[in-house]
């Protein structure tokens, strides 16, 4: 008589894990770690990253990554098991991903403390604010990243205007795309907008390949062909 087989699944890609003890590198923080189970795609999450809250997961990815593509960094953050298809955990992603990418490209000295401060500036945007008050936390995150780069506050003139322009441009593009909310789409819009603003205003250029969202099959509200980032 056959017995039950216990199946574990990768916290990143949801593939069934294979029991294969050995060493593995954490997908989120890069730590060399002991692993009892292996993901067929090579993903591994150490215990600290696997149990982290969203903001901690964002911080751990931002501190460890050597990527200069902010979209790739953002997608790694959003692949953390604490992320839902949509939710306020996405709000700090654009700021952290952009500042980490700029740091890695040698374009801006972004310390973990500065990145953490930019993420916290998005924390007061509530769930569903895009529909209830016309405010998207991810777009605010784009503004927070630009503010950190240019040293803006409410007393600076040109810098304050640049931050306002970043957030307003991101919100305008998100409105033009239409449809119900998709926080992944909002993150992509926020990052693209901030990259454009920083290139135009300060000559800080980050290269972003064509975006093809890998999260569509996990989002029951995906707009599919109605989204420019849908992986057709």
Buried (B, 14 or more C-beta within 10 A) or exposed (E): EEEEEEEEEBBBBEEEBEEEEEEBBBBBBBBEBEBEBBBEEEBBBBEBBBEBEBBBBBBBBBBBBEBBBBBBBBBBBBBBBBBEBBBBBBBBBBBBBBBBBBBBBEBBEBEBEBBBBBBEBBEEBEEEBBEEEEBBBBBBBBBBBBBBBBEBEEEBEEBBEBBBBBBEBBBEBBEEBEEEBBBBBBBBBBBBBBBBBBEEBBEBEBEBEEBEBBBBEEBEEBBEEEBBBBEE
